[in-house]
Amino acid sequence: MPTRRVVVALPVILTVVIAVVIGALVLTQDHRQSEQVDEAEAVAQDYLADVQTFRSSVIAKVEAADAKDPGALSKVIDRAIAEPPRLGSAPAYGREHSASYAEALQTRATVLRPFERLSATLREADTALEFIVAARKVLELRATDYVGHGFITTSARVRSELIPAFVRARDEFDRVKVPKGKEELAQKVHDAAQYVINQATLLADSIENRRNFSFSYRDEFQEAADAVSDYATTVKGDVAEAIAEVTAEL
């Protein structure tokens, strides 16, 4: 009967219609997800390009600065990296399924690290150089600049000039910040100055008591000077290596 056939066909028609609707929904969903991934990809690619430009700019400033002044170079870097590129937002699905966005997230987490490490190395080098300069100032002192050469017949200049000069140099050096791990070297420089002070005091006492006395501080000063020079060479090498690591990143 026709009526019965129509009734029987209705469920089939409804099933087909539902299937078509579901298919359309799936296609629409797939299209939206694809658009979200594309959006995330575009945002990420823009960010990665900005990072490349940012790195080039910072490195150019590093190369143009004076590496002999690590403190100033550290400030140049800190200013240069103060405003790094920003990674734009994207739909959640796009962020989760975009390979470029994943790369961008990783880049955002690490982009400043090499520059921050370099800046830290430069700050340490700046402290080291201040220490080295102060140490060399002590070790460049010469007793003969205060009492002259040859026999000394009076203790006046020993007590009024030589000893005070080495005491001032020692005390000024002791006020300088000692780089981490260089306490032994600092003590060596201090002891070298103290040795001259002690020996000069004995010299003055001997002159006043009409006794012969002489001393040399060449070995003490040379040992300390060699250690300071070795440290200066190490610091210079560390700075050069840190700069090379950063500039080689491009």
Number of C-alpha atoms within 10 A of each C-alpha: 5 7 8 8 9 11 10 11 11 11 11 11 12 11 11 12 12 12 12 12 12 12 12 12 12 12 12 12 12 12 12 14 17 16 15 21 24 18 19 27 22 17 19 25 17 16 22 22 11 16 20 13 12 18 22 15 13 20 20 12 15 20 13 10 16 12 17 14 13 25 20 16 23 25 13 16 20 17 11 18 17 9 9 14 19 12 19 13 13 19 13 12 15 21 22 14 17 20 14 20 27 16 14 23 16 11 15 18 10 11 19 14 12 16 25 15 14 24 23 17 19 27 18 18 24 21 17 22 21 15 23 23 15 20 25 17 14 25 22 10 16 15 20 10 10 15 18 11 9 7 9 17 10 15 18 14 15 22 18 11 14 23 22 14 19 23 16 13 19 23 13 14 24 17 10 16 14 19 18 9 8 13 11 10 18 22 14 20 26 20 16 24 26 17 17 22 22 11 17 22 17 15 22 22 16 16 18 13 9 11 10 10 14 11 10 11 14 9 10 17 23 13 13 22 22 11 15 22 13 11 17 18 11 13 20 16 12 16 20 14 13 18 22 13 13 18 18 8 10 8
